[in-house]
């Protein structure tokens, strides 16, 4: 019996250490990897912009830079095409079925609040009137938020937030908007916090 208990204790200890290792990797290891990927994405994107081309964004590749002044002067993240796990490990993801900043309609993006660099960790701190800036190869698009993501939580099935005119599926868009989405809780949650904003200025790059 003593041997059985000792063996059980060893198994439980090993399981606990494995779990701690997994949690450590999720909260620290994925952040280190993602931050490296994002830095490389920013660097490669600026290199590409030296000879700009009008190519359609490819899945997993960066095509824009996101800045949110409220997060600090140095806060800048690449926006990649796609919202799969691999895509979100490289930066903030663009829902590919939504529009681009240069188009009328809804430019919808998503980012992690925890793990993989946590680019949207402070997203719920944003308030109505805060600015969001998106830079592409040919222009800088400035948006202002219409509300705080703290005030709107939806389930994963609420795809209306991704419509060209959110909540109005039969209406054709005439303006450019932005939608930011992230996990509602810091820990794993299927629900999403959402904020909408509208375009206030376009500054073409010379």
N, CA, C and O of each residue as an XYZ file, in Angstrom:
824
protein
N       0.829     -1.206      0.000
C       0.000      0.000      0.000
C       0.865      1.257      0.000
O       0.574      2.234     -0.690
N       1.954      1.205      0.807
C       2.827      2.373      0.867
C       3.467      2.650     -0.499
O       3.625      3.799     -0.911
N       3.827      1.564     -1.183
C       4.414      1.741     -2.510
C       3.427      2.322     -3.497
O       3.786      3.155     -4.328
N       2.168      1.878     -3.406
C       1.129      2.405     -4.292
C       0.927      3.894     -4.062
O       0.820      4.673     -5.009
N       0.876      4.282     -2.781
C       0.684      5.698     -2.448
C       1.864      6.535     -2.927
O       1.702      7.653     -3.415
N       3.069      5.954     -2.772
C       4.249      6.682     -3.228
C       4.210      6.874     -4.747
O       4.527      7.945     -5.263
N       3.814      5.804     -5.448
C       3.718      5.908     -6.904
C       2.674      6.899     -7.337
O       2.874      7.660     -8.283
N       1.523      6.889     -6.618
C       0.458      7.838     -6.940
C       0.931      9.268     -6.696
O       0.627     10.175     -7.470
N       1.676      9.455     -5.615
C       2.192     10.791     -5.323
C       3.134     11.282     -6.404
O       3.100     12.451     -6.787
N       3.986     10.374     -6.899
C       4.922     10.751     -7.963
C       4.172     11.138     -9.234
O       4.526     12.104     -9.911
N       3.127     10.366     -9.549
C       2.326     10.663    -10.746
C       1.652     12.030    -10.620
O       1.662     12.828    -11.557
N       1.068     12.288     -9.446
C       0.399     13.575     -9.232
C       1.389     14.729     -9.293
O       1.082     15.786     -9.845
N       2.570     14.529     -8.729
C       3.593     15.568     -8.769
C       4.028     15.852    -10.198
O       4.162     17.006    -10.604
N       4.250     14.770    -10.961
C       4.658     14.937    -12.355
C       3.576     15.634    -13.165
O       3.867     16.482    -14.009
N       2.302     15.264    -12.896
C       1.186     15.896    -13.606
C       1.110     17.375    -13.267
O       0.875     18.212    -14.139
N       1.312     17.694    -11.975
C       1.274     19.089    -11.558
C       2.373     19.905    -12.204
O       2.150     21.037    -12.634
N       3.575     19.322    -12.270
C       4.683     20.032    -12.903
C       4.436     20.227    -14.399
O       4.766     21.272    -14.961
N       3.855     19.216    -15.032
C       3.541     19.339    -16.461
C       2.509     20.423    -16.695
O       2.614     21.193    -17.650
N       1.494     20.486    -15.812
C       0.468     21.512    -15.940
C       1.064     22.898    -15.744
O       0.746     23.825    -16.488
N       1.930     23.043    -14.742
C       2.579     24.338    -14.510
C       3.436     24.742    -15.713
O       3.488     25.912    -16.093
N       4.105     23.748    -16.302
C       4.914     24.034    -17.482
C       4.061     24.504    -18.647
O       4.430     25.429    -19.370
N       2.911     23.853    -18.822
C       2.000     24.258    -19.910
C       1.466     25.653    -19.687
O       1.424     26.460    -20.615
N       1.050     25.951    -18.447
C       0.540     27.284    -18.140
C       1.633     28.328    -18.342
O       1.383     29.401    -18.891
N       2.855     28.004    -17.891
C       3.963     28.926    -18.072
C       4.233     29.211    -19.533
O       4.510     30.347    -19.918
N       4.148     28.160    -20.350
C       4.361     28.362    -21.786
C       3.264     29.235    -22.383
O       3.548     30.132    -23.176
N       2.016     28.980    -22.009
C       0.903     29.751    -22.549
C       1.025     31.232    -22.205
O       0.769     32.087    -23.053
N       1.409     31.539    -20.984
C       1.407     32.926    -20.527
C       2.742     33.634    -20.708
O       2.789     34.864    -20.707
N       3.827     32.882    -20.863
C       5.136     33.506    -21.032
C       5.764     33.110    -22.365
O       6.172     33.968    -23.148
N       5.837     31.815    -22.611
C       6.504     31.346    -23.819
C       5.850     31.833    -25.097
O       6.535     32.301    -26.007
N       4.515     31.726    -25.176
C       3.842     32.180    -26.398
C       4.008     33.685    -26.587
O       4.047     34.177    -27.715
N       4.106     34.419    -25.462
C       4.303     35.872    -25.559
C       5.650     36.218    -26.156
O       5.753     37.105    -27.004
N       6.694     35.512    -25.710
C       8.030     35.766    -26.248
C       8.077     35.469    -27.743
O       8.626     36.245    -28.525
N       7.490     34.331    -28.130
C       7.483     33.962    -29.545
C       6.675     34.949    -30.372
O       7.111     35.375    -31.442
N       5.481     35.319    -29.871
C       4.612     36.217    -30.615
C       5.225     37.609    -30.734
O       5.144     38.227    -31.796
N       5.836     38.110    -29.663
C       6.456     39.431    -29.725
C       7.591     39.456    -30.741
O       7.787     40.450    -31.440
N       8.336     38.360    -30.818
C       9.388     38.258    -31.837
C       8.770     38.259    -33.235
O       9.252     38.950    -34.132
N       7.705     37.481    -33.414
C       7.040     37.424    -34.718
C       6.489     38.789    -35.119
O       6.590     39.184    -36.280
N       5.904     39.514    -34.156
C       5.331     40.815    -34.463
C       6.410     41.829    -34.837
O       6.234     42.625    -35.759
N       7.521     41.788    -34.115
C       8.626     42.695    -34.442
C       9.156     42.419    -35.844
O       9.443     43.344    -36.603
N       9.284     41.135    -36.179
C       9.736     40.768    -37.515
C       8.716     41.178    -38.572
O       9.079     41.606    -39.668
N       7.426     41.042    -38.226
C       6.373     41.443    -39.160
C       6.404     42.928    -39.444
O       6.265     43.341    -40.595
N       6.582     43.737    -38.413
C       6.682     45.188    -38.608
C       7.872     45.529    -39.501
O       7.759     46.338    -40.422
N       9.009     44.906    -39.216
C      10.227     45.182    -39.979
C      10.052     44.815    -41.452
O      10.394     45.599    -42.337
N       9.518     43.617    -41.710
C       9.352     43.171    -43.094
C       8.343     44.019    -43.839
O       8.490     44.268    -45.035
N       7.308     44.465    -43.124
C       6.282     45.277    -43.769
C       6.855     46.620    -44.214
O       6.584     47.076    -45.324
N       7.639     47.245    -43.357
C       8.233     48.533    -43.733
C       9.210     48.373    -44.896
O       9.365     49.280    -45.714
N       9.863     47.222    -44.962
C      10.740     46.960    -46.100
C       9.921     46.830    -47.384
O      10.306     47.344    -48.434
N       8.772     46.127    -47.282
C       7.907     45.965    -48.457
C       7.388     47.305    -48.945
O       7.251     47.523    -50.149
N       7.100     48.200    -48.014
C       6.509     49.490    -48.373
C       7.472     50.403    -49.122
O       7.054     51.411    -49.690
N       8.749     50.060    -49.129
C       9.706     50.869    -49.875
C       9.457     50.741    -51.371
O       9.810     51.629    -52.147
N       8.845     49.629    -51.768
C       8.433     49.432    -53.164
C       6.998     48.931    -53.149
O       6.756     47.753    -53.411
N       6.030     49.813    -52.842
C       4.632     49.384    -52.633
C       3.997     48.771    -53.874
O       4.234     49.207    -55.001
N       3.185     47.752    -53.634
C       2.412     47.115    -54.691
C       0.976     46.944    -54.197
O       0.737     46.920    -52.990
N       0.050     46.831    -55.090
C      -1.361     46.700    -54.744
C      -1.785     45.230    -54.735
O      -2.714     44.844    -55.445
N      -1.107     44.416    -53.933
C      -1.447     43.006    -53.852
C      -2.506     42.765    -52.781
O      -2.542     43.450    -51.759
N      -3.371     41.776    -53.034
C      -4.359     41.396    -52.034
C      -3.628     40.734    -50.871
O      -2.756     39.895    -51.094
N      -3.970     41.099    -49.619
C      -3.292     40.487    -48.467
C      -3.408     38.962    -48.500
O      -4.470     38.415    -48.795
N      -2.315     38.297    -48.195
C      -2.327     36.832    -48.156
C      -2.426     36.363    -46.713
O      -1.931     37.024    -45.800
N      -3.067     35.222    -46.517
C      -3.323     34.701    -45.175
C      -2.032     34.579    -44.363
O      -1.043     34.004    -44.819
N      -2.066     35.132    -43.152
C      -0.931     35.051    -42.246
C       0.131     36.106    -42.452
O       1.073     36.200    -41.666
N      -0.009     36.909    -43.509
C       1.010     37.926    -43.812
C       0.564     39.296    -43.313
O      -0.622     39.615    -43.387
N       1.495     40.118    -42.803
C       1.136     41.469    -42.368
C       0.895     42.381    -43.572
O       1.580     42.277    -44.590
N      -0.078     43.266    -43.444
C      -0.337     44.207    -44.528
C      -0.615     45.625    -44.015
O      -0.763     46.548    -44.816
N      -0.688     45.805    -42.700
C      -0.954     47.125    -42.132
C      -0.337     47.182    -40.736
O       0.018     46.154    -40.159
N      -0.217     48.399    -40.203
C       0.255     48.606    -38.840
C      -0.841     49.304    -38.046
O      -1.480     50.242    -38.525
N      -1.043     48.827    -36.828
C      -2.089     49.364    -35.962
C      -1.448     50.141    -34.817
O      -0.524     49.657    -34.164
N      -1.954     51.358    -34.583
C      -1.496     52.157    -33.450
C      -2.710     52.647    -32.668
O      -3.699     53.094    -33.249
N      -2.623     52.558    -31.357
C      -3.674     53.062    -30.481
C      -3.003     54.018    -29.497
O      -2.407     53.568    -28.519
N      -3.089     55.328    -29.736
C      -2.346     56.313    -28.933
C      -2.532     56.163    -27.427
O      -1.602     56.434    -26.668
N      -3.713     55.736    -26.978
C      -3.952     55.606    -25.545
C      -3.046     54.562    -24.906
O      -2.815     54.605    -23.698
N      -2.533     53.629    -25.695
C      -1.657     52.578    -25.176
C      -0.199     53.019    -25.094
O       0.652     52.252    -24.647
N       0.097     54.241    -25.519
C       1.461     54.749    -25.454
C       2.024     55.048    -26.827
O       1.597     54.479    -27.831
N       3.002     55.964    -26.854
C       3.562     56.412    -28.129
C       4.269     55.298    -28.887
O       4.322     55.322    -30.116
N       4.815     54.320    -28.164
C       5.551     53.255    -28.831
C       4.734     52.026    -29.165
O       5.273     51.042    -29.671
N       3.416     52.067    -28.885
C       2.582     50.884    -29.116
C       2.228     50.789    -30.592
O       1.568     51.673    -31.139
N       2.666     49.722    -31.226
C       2.397     49.495    -32.647
C       2.428     47.998    -32.905
O       3.351     47.308    -32.475
N       1.415     47.496    -33.610
C       1.325     46.063    -33.890
C       1.014     45.847    -35.367
O       0.280     46.631    -35.968
N       1.571     44.780    -35.957
C       1.209     44.461    -37.336
C      -0.195     43.869    -37.405
O      -0.629     43.165    -36.494
N      -0.883     44.157    -38.477
C      -2.185     43.548    -38.754
C      -1.964     42.504    -39.837
O      -1.482     42.824    -40.923
N      -2.316     41.255    -39.545
C      -2.135     40.170    -40.501
C      -3.483     39.715    -41.031
O      -4.520     39.916    -40.399
N      -3.448     39.102    -42.192
C      -4.679     38.615    -42.806
C      -5.066     37.277    -42.196
O      -4.314     36.306    -42.288
N      -6.253     37.224    -41.564
C      -6.740     35.991    -40.971
C      -6.847     36.076    -39.464
O      -6.154     36.869    -38.828
N      -7.726     35.250    -38.887
C      -7.923     35.249    -37.440
C      -7.788     33.846    -36.855
O      -8.331     33.563    -35.787
N      -7.069     32.969    -37.550
C      -6.770     31.651    -37.009
C      -5.715     31.767    -35.917
O      -5.114     32.827    -35.741
N      -5.488     30.677    -35.181
C      -4.518     30.705    -34.095
C      -3.125     31.084    -34.579
O      -2.430     31.856    -33.918
N      -2.714     30.555    -35.716
C      -1.398     30.892    -36.250
C      -1.323     32.367    -36.648
O      -0.292     33.014    -36.468
N      -2.422     32.890    -37.189
C      -2.447     34.298    -37.597
C      -2.338     35.210    -36.381
O      -1.564     36.167    -36.385
N      -3.121     34.911    -35.335
C      -3.142     35.756    -34.144
C      -1.859     35.633    -33.337
O      -1.617     36.438    -32.438
N      -1.036     34.639    -33.643
C       0.274     34.538    -32.997
C       1.292     35.452    -33.666
O       2.412     35.610    -33.179
N       0.892     36.056    -34.793
C       1.798     36.945    -35.525
C       1.414     38.417    -35.394
O       2.146     39.294    -35.852
N       0.267     38.687    -34.769
C      -0.167     40.070    -34.620
C      -1.656     40.164    -34.402
O      -2.291     39.209    -33.953
N      -2.206     41.305    -34.716
C      -3.659     41.505    -34.695
C      -4.206     40.973    -36.011
O      -3.650     41.256    -37.071
N      -5.297     40.201    -35.955
C      -5.814     39.560    -37.153
C      -6.965     40.320    -37.786
O      -7.801     40.898    -37.093
N      -6.997     40.312    -39.113
C      -8.095     40.919    -39.876
C      -9.046     39.824    -40.331
O      -8.631     38.848    -40.956
N     -10.333     39.994    -40.011
C     -11.339     39.053    -40.503
C     -11.395     39.177    -42.035
O     -11.810     40.218    -42.546
N     -10.989     38.144    -42.767
C     -10.853     38.280    -44.224
C     -12.154     38.532    -44.965
O     -12.133     39.013    -46.098
N     -13.294     38.215    -44.343
C     -14.568     38.464    -45.017
C     -15.017     39.918    -44.872
O     -16.031     40.314    -45.448
N     -14.277     40.705    -44.114
C     -14.642     42.119    -43.950
C     -13.772     42.991    -44.841
O     -12.816     42.518    -45.455
N     -14.118     44.277    -44.902
C     -13.479     45.174    -45.842
C     -12.095     45.633    -45.356
O     -11.733     45.465    -44.191
N     -11.342     46.216    -46.289
C     -10.046     46.805    -45.987
C     -10.225     48.285    -45.663
O     -11.271     48.851    -45.982
N      -9.242     48.926    -45.040
C      -9.403     50.346    -44.681
C      -9.722     51.250    -45.873
O     -10.410     52.259    -45.718
N      -9.236     50.898    -47.041
C      -9.460     51.738    -48.222
C     -10.856     51.578    -48.817
O     -11.204     52.287    -49.761
N     -11.654     50.668    -48.286
C     -12.977     50.374    -48.842
C     -14.095     50.859    -47.923
O     -13.913     50.967    -46.710
N     -15.238     51.147    -48.508
C     -16.414     51.434    -47.695
C     -16.863     50.143    -47.031
O     -16.871     49.083    -47.656
N     -17.232     50.239    -45.782
C     -17.653     49.050    -45.059
C     -16.902     48.893    -43.757
O     -16.410     49.868    -43.190
N     -16.815     47.664    -43.286
C     -16.366     47.355    -41.940
C     -15.000     46.665    -41.942
O     -14.877     45.522    -42.383
N     -13.991     47.355    -41.454
C     -12.653     46.782    -41.285
C     -12.608     46.191    -39.878
O     -12.431     46.920    -38.901
N     -12.767     44.867    -39.774
C     -12.894     44.208    -38.468
C     -11.623     43.443    -38.125
O     -11.086     42.706    -38.952
N     -11.147     43.627    -36.890
C      -9.897     43.010    -36.454
C     -10.076     42.360    -35.082
O     -11.004     42.684    -34.341
N      -9.163     41.433    -34.761
C      -9.226     40.707    -33.494
C      -7.827     40.556    -32.927
O      -6.847     40.505    -33.670
N      -7.740     40.485    -31.591
C      -6.451     40.281    -30.950
C      -6.624     39.617    -29.597
O      -7.692     39.696    -28.990
N      -5.568     38.962    -29.126
C      -5.594     38.288    -27.827
C      -5.466     39.297    -26.685
O      -4.770     40.305    -26.804
N      -6.156     39.004    -25.571
C      -5.941     39.757    -24.336
C      -4.893     39.082    -23.464
O      -4.206     39.747    -22.688
N      -4.769     37.780    -23.587
C      -3.725     37.025    -22.885
C      -3.097     36.056    -23.884
O      -3.722     35.682    -24.877
N      -1.852     35.653    -23.610
C      -1.044     34.768    -24.444
C      -0.734     35.401    -25.801
O      -1.376     36.369    -26.210
N       0.233     34.855    -26.472
C       0.627     35.275    -27.818
C       0.871     36.786    -27.915
O       0.438     37.438    -28.865
N       1.565     37.320    -26.922
C       1.909     38.734    -26.956
C       0.867     39.666    -26.395
O       1.156     40.836    -26.141
N      -0.368     39.165    -26.191
C      -1.457     39.945    -25.577
C      -1.592     41.356    -26.153
O      -1.604     42.319    -25.386
N      -1.695     41.512    -27.480
C      -1.757     42.867    -28.046
C      -2.972     43.665    -27.596
O      -2.917     44.894    -27.543
N      -4.076     42.978    -27.270
C      -5.298     43.686    -26.849
C      -5.551     43.544    -25.351
O      -6.700     43.584    -24.911
N      -4.491     43.378    -24.567
C      -4.660     43.220    -23.125
C      -5.434     44.388    -22.519
O      -6.263     44.179    -21.634
N      -5.179     45.611    -22.979
C      -5.803     46.800    -22.393
C      -6.967     47.329    -23.236
O      -7.383     48.476    -23.073
N      -7.491     46.486    -24.139
C      -8.523     46.987    -25.043
C      -9.745     47.513    -24.293
O     -10.352     48.498    -24.713
N     -10.112     46.858    -23.179
C     -11.309     47.275    -22.454
C     -11.116     48.600    -21.720
O     -12.067     49.136    -21.152
N      -9.883     49.137    -21.727
C      -9.644     50.460    -21.146
C     -10.059     51.580    -22.091
O     -10.181     52.733    -21.679
N     -10.277     51.236    -23.362
C     -10.633     52.265    -24.342
C     -12.044     52.790    -24.089
O     -12.915     52.083    -23.581
N     -12.234     54.041    -24.457
C     -13.517     54.711    -24.252
C     -13.959     55.418    -25.534
O     -13.175     55.573    -26.470
N     -15.197     55.837    -25.563
C     -15.716     56.596    -26.686
C     -14.846     57.822    -26.930
O     -14.508     58.554    -26.000
N     -14.490     58.035    -28.191
C     -13.663     59.175    -28.550
C     -12.188     58.859    -28.676
O     -11.436     59.653    -29.241
N     -11.747     57.697    -28.153
C     -10.345     57.320    -28.311
C     -10.042     57.032    -29.781
O     -10.922     56.616    -30.535
N      -8.801     57.257    -30.175
C      -8.406     57.119    -31.568
C      -7.736     55.776    -31.839
O      -7.050     55.217    -30.983
N      -7.952     55.279    -33.044
C      -7.300     54.075    -33.555
C      -6.750     54.426    -34.925
O      -7.467     54.966    -35.767
N      -5.480     54.121    -35.150
C      -4.820     54.514    -36.397
C      -4.330     53.264    -37.120
O      -3.698     52.391    -36.525
N      -4.632     53.196    -38.406
C      -4.214     52.073    -39.244
C      -3.386     52.626    -40.392
O      -3.853     53.468    -41.159
N      -2.158     52.148    -40.503
C      -1.270     52.581    -41.585
C      -1.108     51.458    -42.592
O      -0.815     50.320    -42.227
N      -1.302     51.786    -43.867
C      -1.087     50.827    -44.945
C       0.035     51.346    -45.840
O       0.677     52.348    -45.526
N       0.263     50.669    -46.940
C       1.352     51.064    -47.833
C       1.159     52.455    -48.406
O       2.136     53.149    -48.686
N      -0.091     52.874    -48.586
C      -0.318     54.136    -49.282
C      -1.032     55.216    -48.476
O      -1.176     56.338    -48.961
N      -1.484     54.912    -47.260
C      -2.224     55.934    -46.501
C      -2.265     55.593    -45.025
O      -1.983     54.468    -44.613
N      -2.631     56.611    -44.231
C      -2.854     56.431    -42.796
C      -4.317     56.756    -42.525
O      -4.790     57.843    -42.858
N      -5.033     55.811    -41.919
C      -6.465     55.943    -41.661
C      -6.690     56.163    -40.165
O      -6.253     55.364    -39.337
N      -7.366     57.236    -39.837
C      -7.620     57.569    -38.433
C      -9.098     57.365    -38.120
O      -9.971     57.885    -38.814
N      -9.362     56.600    -37.064
C     -10.729     56.312    -36.628
C     -10.925     56.843    -35.207
O      -9.964     57.004    -34.454
N     -12.167     57.109    -34.857
C     -12.504     57.411    -33.473
C     -13.579     56.430    -33.017
O     -14.491     56.102    -33.777
N     -13.470     55.966    -31.787
C     -14.397     54.950    -31.293
C     -15.752     55.551    -30.940
O     -15.839     56.662    -30.417
N     -16.801     54.800    -31.233
C     -18.171     55.214    -30.908
C     -18.593     54.735    -29.522
O     -19.644     55.135    -29.021
N     -17.785     53.887    -28.904
C     -18.112     53.375    -27.577
C     -16.965     52.532    -27.065
O     -15.975     52.329    -27.769
N     -17.091     52.040    -25.845
C     -16.054     51.211    -25.237
C     -16.352     49.734    -25.448
O     -17.513     49.328    -25.388
N     -15.310     48.908    -25.700
C     -15.544     47.462    -25.798
C     -16.041     46.867    -24.479
O     -16.561     45.751    -24.454
N     -15.881     47.608    -23.393
C     -16.392     47.151    -22.102
C     -17.927     47.125    -22.084
O     -18.535     46.418    -21.281
N     -18.537     47.903    -22.976
C     -19.990     48.058    -22.953
C     -20.738     47.100    -23.866
O     -21.967     47.060    -23.830
N     -20.027     46.322    -24.690
C     -20.692     45.404    -25.610
C     -19.997     44.049    -25.594
O     -18.829     43.932    -25.963
N     -20.731     43.032    -25.161
C     -20.239     41.658    -25.148
C     -21.177     40.800    -25.989
O     -22.396     40.870    -25.837
N     -20.603     39.990    -26.877
C     -21.407     39.144    -27.752
C     -20.890     37.715    -27.708
O     -19.765     37.465    -27.277
N     -21.712     36.786    -28.154
C     -21.308     35.389    -28.256
C     -20.591     35.176    -29.594
O     -20.712     36.009    -30.493
N     -19.847     34.073    -29.739
C     -19.156     33.820    -31.002
C     -20.092     33.735    -32.205
O     -19.660     33.952    -33.337
N     -21.358     33.422    -31.977
C     -22.313     33.303    -33.091
C     -22.845     34.651    -33.561
O     -23.589     34.709    -34.540
N     -22.481     35.726    -32.889
C     -23.001     37.060    -33.239
C     -22.195     37.652    -34.392
O     -21.451     38.618    -34.222
N     -22.360     37.053    -35.562
C     -21.591     37.499    -36.723
C     -22.072     38.835    -37.283
O     -21.462     39.374    -38.206
N     -23.155     39.368    -36.735
C     -23.646     40.662    -37.215
C     -22.611     41.763    -36.994
O     -22.631     42.774    -37.696
N     -21.708     41.581    -36.029
C     -20.713     42.625    -35.774
C     -19.702     42.722    -36.914
O     -18.960     43.699    -37.007
N     -19.672     41.697    -37.792
C     -18.739     41.685    -38.910
C     -19.386     42.120    -40.220
O     -18.707     42.194    -41.244
N     -20.667     42.404    -40.205
C     -21.359     42.814    -41.426
C     -20.843     44.169    -41.911
O     -20.374     44.966    -41.098
N     -20.918     44.451    -43.225
C     -20.447     45.737    -43.755
C     -21.037     46.933    -43.008
O     -20.345     47.916    -42.744
N     -22.332     46.835    -42.669
C     -22.966     47.793    -41.754
C     -23.473     46.953    -40.583
O     -24.536     46.343    -40.689
N     -22.744     46.907    -39.477
C     -23.099     45.986    -38.380
C     -24.544     46.099    -37.925
O     -25.030     47.176    -37.580
N     -25.221     44.942    -37.934
C     -26.608     44.897    -37.501
C     -27.617     45.270    -38.557
O     -28.822     45.236    -38.308
N     -27.132     45.633    -39.756
C     -28.039     46.028    -40.841
C     -27.636     45.280    -42.109
O     -27.029     45.865    -43.007
N     -27.971     43.990    -42.188
C     -27.482     43.145    -43.281
C     -27.944     43.566    -44.664
O     -27.295     43.235    -45.656
N     -29.053     44.290    -44.750
C     -29.577     44.670    -46.058
C     -29.138     46.066    -46.495
O     -29.537     46.539    -47.560
N     -28.328     46.715    -45.688
C     -27.918     48.088    -45.987
C     -26.522     48.106    -46.595
O     -25.599     47.481    -46.073
N     -26.375     48.826    -47.700
C     -25.068     48.943    -48.349
C     -24.242     50.019    -47.639
O     -24.761     51.093    -47.335
N     -22.971     49.743    -47.374
C     -22.156     50.733    -46.665
C     -21.819     51.932    -47.539
O     -21.584     51.791    -48.739
N     -21.798     53.096    -46.938
C     -21.414     54.327    -47.632
C     -20.221     54.994    -46.957
O     -19.663     55.957    -47.481
N     -19.834     54.479    -45.794
C     -18.696     55.017    -45.059
C     -17.790     53.874    -44.616
O     -18.136     52.698    -44.739
N     -16.634     54.244    -44.102
C     -15.681     53.248    -43.607
C     -15.718     53.210    -42.085
O     -15.677     54.248    -41.424
N     -15.796     52.010    -41.543
C     -15.839     51.844    -40.092
C     -14.789     50.825    -39.660
O     -14.189     50.143    -40.490
N     -14.578     50.734    -38.355
C     -13.652     49.755    -37.801
C     -14.344     49.033    -36.652
O     -15.110     49.632    -35.897
N     -14.064     47.743    -36.529
C     -14.583     46.938    -35.419
C     -13.410     46.223    -34.764
O     -12.628     45.548    -35.434
N     -13.293     46.380    -33.439
C     -12.245     45.718    -32.674
C     -12.888     44.665    -31.776
O     -13.857     44.952    -31.073
N     -12.350     43.448    -31.800
C     -12.899     42.368    -30.972
C     -11.776     41.696    -30.186
O     -10.635     41.624    -30.643
N     -12.121     41.205    -28.991
C     -11.170     40.467    -28.167
C     -11.936     39.616    -27.172
O     -13.157     39.729    -27.072
N     -11.229     38.759    -26.428
C     -11.866     37.937    -25.404
C     -12.485     38.824    -24.325
O     -11.894     39.824    -23.916
N     -13.675     38.448    -23.871
C     -14.367     39.246    -22.865
C     -13.669     39.152    -21.511
O     -13.660     40.119    -20.750
N     -13.082     37.989    -21.207
C     -12.368     37.790    -19.949
C     -10.879     37.648    -20.213
O     -10.460     37.282    -21.311
N     -10.076     37.947    -19.179
C      -8.637     37.738    -19.305
C      -8.323     36.261    -19.428
O      -7.373     35.881    -20.114
N      -9.117     35.416    -18.764
C      -8.951     33.980    -18.910
C      -9.861     33.500    -20.037
O     -10.686     34.262    -20.540
N      -9.712     32.250    -20.428
C     -10.419     31.749    -21.605
C     -11.920     31.980    -21.499
O     -12.558     31.614    -20.512
N     -12.460     32.594    -22.536
C     -13.898     32.847    -22.589
C     -14.344     32.814    -24.038
O     -13.654     33.354    -24.902
N     -15.489     32.190    -24.330
C     -15.980     32.181    -25.703
C     -16.593     33.516    -26.113
O     -16.715     33.802    -27.305
N     -16.978     34.330    -25.142
C     -17.614     35.608    -25.454
C     -16.584     36.635    -25.914
O     -15.396     36.529    -25.607
N     -17.067     37.632    -26.659
C     -16.188     38.635    -27.219
C     -16.643     40.038    -26.830
O     -17.833     40.353    -26.847
N     -15.666     40.871    -26.481
C     -15.925     42.290    -26.262
C     -15.691     43.008    -27.585
O     -14.736     42.714    -28.304
N     -16.570     43.948    -27.894
C     -16.562     44.564    -29.228
C     -16.678     46.078    -29.112
O     -17.422     46.595    -28.279
N     -15.932     46.780    -29.961
C     -16.068     48.234    -30.070
C     -16.124     48.624    -31.538
O     -15.404     48.068    -32.366
N     -16.966     49.563    -31.847
C     -17.075     50.088    -33.204
C     -16.495     51.500    -33.258
O     -16.485     52.221    -32.261
N     -16.020     51.872    -34.424
C     -15.523     53.224    -34.627
C     -15.761     53.658    -36.059
O     -16.100     52.843    -36.916
N     -15.582     54.941    -36.315
C     -15.794     55.438    -37.679
C     -14.578     56.234    -38.141
O     -13.851     56.821    -37.339
N     -14.379     56.236    -39.453
C     -13.239     56.904    -40.074
C     -13.434     58.421    -39.999
O     -14.499     58.939    -40.338
N     -12.403     59.114    -39.555
C     -12.476     60.579    -39.480
C     -11.478     61.268    -40.395
O     -11.639     62.445    -40.719
N     -10.439     60.535    -40.817
C      -9.428     61.187    -41.648
C      -8.614     60.157    -42.406
O      -8.297     59.090    -41.881
N      -8.279     60.488    -43.647
C      -7.371     59.680    -44.445
C      -6.210     60.580    -44.868
O      -6.415     61.633    -45.471
N      -4.990     60.150    -44.543
C      -3.802     60.941    -44.890
C      -2.960     60.129    -45.880
O      -2.231     59.224    -45.474
N      -3.057     60.449    -47.181
C      -2.258     59.719    -48.157
C      -0.774     59.910    -47.873
O      -0.345     60.975    -47.427
N      -0.001     58.868    -48.137
C       1.442     58.937    -47.950
C       2.102     59.392    -49.247
O       1.811     58.867    -50.321
N       2.975     60.351    -49.137
C       3.619     60.888    -50.338
C       4.681     59.928    -50.846
O       5.335     60.206    -51.851
